[in-house]
Amino acid sequence: MGCTYVYLYSSSVVNFSFQVVANGSRIASHELPGEPDPFKVAKDLGIYKLIDSGSDMTTNTIITRIIDHRREFERRNQKKERKEIAAFNALQAYKNKQGGDTESAIIQIDTTFH
């Protein structure tokens, strides 16, 4: 059925002619304390298969990665912002020193980077 968190009843197995009920998780996320085993019927009927999905990805892992990447993004953007402020200040200093307009200062500064 391709469903998550579905409790399997014996009537479902008969109605849908299930031959295998697979759980492809490396992490026992379906085993909640105090809750019935959602795979009990399949296990009792001998059609339950535990399949190693090859991935240990969890919601917590994804959240941690998002937070880490956001921190990297913020550091990178802070660095860019400091460079932009320095460039702006240099442009203003050049403009004030030369007494010229900003456009000619930009053109002159731009040619020094080539």
N, C-alpha and C positions, 0 to 999 in steps of 0.2 A: 504494500500500500504506500510505502514511502512516507510514512507519517512519523511524527515525533510525539512522544508522551501519549501514546494510545494504549489503553489497557485492553488486552486481548482476551476475548471470551471464547469459550469452546464453540458457541453457536457461530461466531465469526469464522472460525477455522473450517467448520463444516460448510457454511454458506459460500465462502470464497475459495474453498478447496486449497487452503494453504498447505504447501509442502515444506516450506522453510520460513522461519522467522529469524531474521538476522539483526544483530546489534553490532554496528561497525565502529564502536567507540573504544578508544584506548583508555578512556577515563570512565570510571563507574559513576556517571552522572545520573543514571536512572535509579540508583540505590539511595533513596532518601530515608533517613531514620524515621521509623514509625509509620511508614507508608508501605502498602502491599507491593510486592514485586510485580511490575507490569508484564514481565515475561514468564510468570509462573505457569500459565496454561501451556505455553509453547514448550517450556522445559519439561513439564509433566508428560506432554505428548511426544517428547523426543524430537521435536522439529526446530528447536532453538539452536542457532549457530552464532558463536561469538567470532567476529571477523576483525582482525587487526587492520584498522584504517590507514595505518602508516603516518598518522598525523597526531600530534599532541596539542593541536590548536584548541584553545578554550576561549570563552568570552573574556576571562581575566587576562589571558595572553594578548588578545587583540586590544583590550583597553590599555594595557601597559605599553604596547607598541605605539598606539596613538599618542599617548602622553609623552613618550620618549621622542617621537618624531616632532611633536609640537615644540618641545624644548629645543631641539636642534634647529627647527624653523625659526624660533624666536631669537636664538643666538645668531644665526646667519643674518637675519633681518636687522638685528641691532648693529652688527658689524657693517652692513651696507648703509645703514642710517648714519653711522659715525663717518663713513667715507663721504657720503653725500653732504653732510654738514661741513666737513673739512673742505670739500670742493667748493661749496657755496661761499664759505668764508674766504677761501683763497681768491675766488672770483671777485668778491666784494672788495677785498684788499687791493687786488690788481686794478679794479675799476677806480677806486678812490685814489690810488697812487698815480694812475695815468690820467685821471680826470676825463676818461672817455666813457662811452656808453657801454652797456653790458653786452650788446650784440657783437661789437668789434672785439671785446675782451674774450668772448666765447670762441669766436673764430680764431683768434690768436692762440688761445690755450689749446683748442682742439688740434691745431696743426702741430703742436709739440708732442702729441701722443702718437703721431704716425711715423 
